[in-house]
Amino acid sequence: MNSKSPITPYGWAIKQRLTEMCVNQKDFCQIHGIPPYRLSNLIHGTRKAERFRRQIEELLNLPLS
C-alpha cells in the first residue's frame, strides 16, 4: 500500500510549471534555498507551509491562493 498522500490539484500545478521550466524538484529547491520536504508538503497537501508557499507561487508565477 502506498503511504504517501495523493498529489493535490495545487501540487499538479507546481509539477506542471516545473516541467515547463525544465527543472526537477530537487534542483529547484537547491537553487532557491527551499527545503525539499516543504515543496513535497505543498505538492501533497500535508502541510500549509505558508512562507514557502508564497515564495514558490512567486517563483513559478502561479496564481496566489
C-alpha positions as YAML, in Angstrom:
chain: A
units: angstrom
residues:
- id: 1
  name: MET
  ca: [0.00, 0.00, 0.00]
- id: 2
  name: ASN
  ca: [1.21, 3.48, -0.83]
- id: 3
  name: SER
  ca: [1.68, 5.52, 2.35]
- id: 4
  name: LYS
  ca: [2.12, 8.88, 0.57]
- id: 5
  name: SER
  ca: [-0.73, 11.30, 0.27]
- id: 6
  name: PRO
  ca: [-2.04, 11.77, -3.26]
- id: 7
  name: ILE
  ca: [-0.95, 14.82, -5.20]
- id: 8
  name: THR
  ca: [-3.36, 17.74, -4.87]
- id: 9
  name: PRO
  ca: [-4.52, 19.88, -7.82]
- id: 10
  name: TYR
  ca: [-2.21, 22.62, -6.49]
- id: 11
  name: GLY
  ca: [0.60, 20.06, -6.44]
- id: 12
  name: TRP
  ca: [-0.06, 19.19, -10.07]
- id: 13
  name: ALA
  ca: [0.13, 22.90, -10.93]
- id: 14
  name: ILE
  ca: [3.57, 23.06, -9.27]
- id: 15
  name: LYS
  ca: [4.76, 19.94, -11.09]
- id: 16
  name: GLN
  ca: [3.44, 21.20, -14.42]
- id: 17
  name: ARG
  ca: [5.20, 24.54, -14.03]
- id: 18
  name: LEU
  ca: [8.48, 22.87, -13.05]
- id: 19
  name: THR
  ca: [8.20, 20.69, -16.17]
- id: 20
  name: GLU
  ca: [7.59, 23.75, -18.34]
- id: 21
  name: MET
  ca: [10.72, 25.31, -16.84]
- id: 22
  name: CYS
  ca: [12.69, 22.08, -17.47]
- id: 23
  name: VAL
  ca: [13.81, 21.79, -13.84]
- id: 24
  name: ASN
  ca: [13.22, 18.98, -11.36]
- id: 25
  name: GLN
  ca: [12.04, 19.43, -7.79]
- id: 26
  name: LYS
  ca: [15.44, 18.77, -6.24]
- id: 27
  name: ASP
  ca: [17.27, 21.30, -8.43]
- id: 28
  name: PHE
  ca: [14.53, 23.91, -7.96]
- id: 29
  name: CYS
  ca: [14.82, 23.58, -4.19]
- id: 30
  name: GLN
  ca: [18.61, 23.81, -4.25]
- id: 31
  name: ILE
  ca: [18.62, 26.87, -6.48]
- id: 32
  name: HIS
  ca: [16.09, 28.77, -4.35]
- id: 33
  name: GLY
  ca: [17.04, 27.54, -0.88]
- id: 34
  name: ILE
  ca: [13.75, 25.75, -0.24]
- id: 35
  name: PRO
  ca: [13.83, 22.58, 1.86]
- id: 36
  name: PRO
  ca: [12.74, 19.70, -0.43]
- id: 37
  name: TYR
  ca: [10.38, 18.36, 2.23]
- id: 38
  name: ARG
  ca: [8.48, 21.68, 2.23]
- id: 39
  name: LEU
  ca: [7.93, 21.51, -1.51]
- id: 40
  name: SER
  ca: [6.74, 17.94, -1.06]
- id: 41
  name: ASN
  ca: [4.40, 19.09, 1.73]
- id: 42
  name: LEU
  ca: [2.82, 21.59, -0.66]
- id: 43
  name: ILE
  ca: [2.55, 19.10, -3.53]
- id: 44
  name: HIS
  ca: [0.83, 16.51, -1.34]
- id: 45
  name: GLY
  ca: [-1.14, 18.96, 0.81]
- id: 46
  name: THR
  ca: [0.22, 17.57, 4.07]
- id: 47
  name: ARG
  ca: [1.22, 20.97, 5.46]
- id: 48
  name: LYS
  ca: [0.42, 24.57, 4.59]
- id: 49
  name: ALA
  ca: [4.00, 25.93, 4.77]
- id: 50
  name: GLU
  ca: [2.70, 29.46, 4.12]
- id: 51
  name: ARG
  ca: [6.12, 31.13, 3.90]
- id: 52
  name: PHE
  ca: [7.38, 28.74, 1.26]
- id: 53
  name: ARG
  ca: [4.01, 28.63, -0.49]
- id: 54
  name: ARG
  ca: [4.16, 32.38, -1.18]
- id: 55
  name: GLN
  ca: [7.78, 32.10, -2.34]
- id: 56
  name: ILE
  ca: [7.03, 29.19, -4.67]
- id: 57
  name: GLU
  ca: [3.96, 30.93, -6.09]
- id: 58
  name: GLU
  ca: [6.09, 33.97, -6.94]
- id: 59
  name: LEU
  ca: [8.97, 31.94, -8.39]
- id: 60
  name: LEU
  ca: [6.71, 29.74, -10.50]
- id: 61
  name: ASN
  ca: [4.30, 32.55, -11.39]
- id: 62
  name: LEU
  ca: [1.34, 30.59, -10.02]
- id: 63
  name: PRO
  ca: [-1.93, 32.28, -9.08]
- id: 64
  name: LEU
  ca: [-1.94, 33.31, -5.44]
- id: 65
  name: SER
  ca: [-4.14, 31.04, -3.38]
...
